Amino acid sequence: MIHIGHISTLANAKSKGDYLIVGLHDDDIIAEKKGRHYPLLSLQERVLSVLAIKFVDEVIIGAPWKVTKTMMEQFKIDVVVSGSIDKNEVPSENPEDDPY
């Protein structure tokens, strides 16, 4: 569910460039990383919610867990802004698994 923290993060991200692309992970990836009761909203519901925010120009549906250099080149991305995932919320045994 979108809250003021998400809105603030998106406003901040938009201030760093001209065009804001938001990547949304597939439901399966979120469930794997956060637990079987997640996500609270389906991918379609999350896409519509995010597109309704005035700072957002485009959504990548089914974005990968990690933003790769290839992806940045493909979409001409200059800046990546971290999402709302708390590093303590998604424990990782491998520091390389940190997507942000």
C-alpha angles and dihedrals in degrees: 000000000000116000136173091276090061092047091049092049091050092047089050091048092050090052089061095061150002101260128035120210115185119200118211120196122228117261091249093057092050092048090050093050100037106024141273095288091063144129100041091202127040120250091257092052091048092049092052092046093051094044089054090064111097095222093060119091101174142001127217105213114214095012114189120256091248127043104229129203088244091055091048091052093045093053095033091240115175101174131033117200119199118247128226098279111124112223089226092051094062106041116204130192089199118057088204088068091070103113094200 
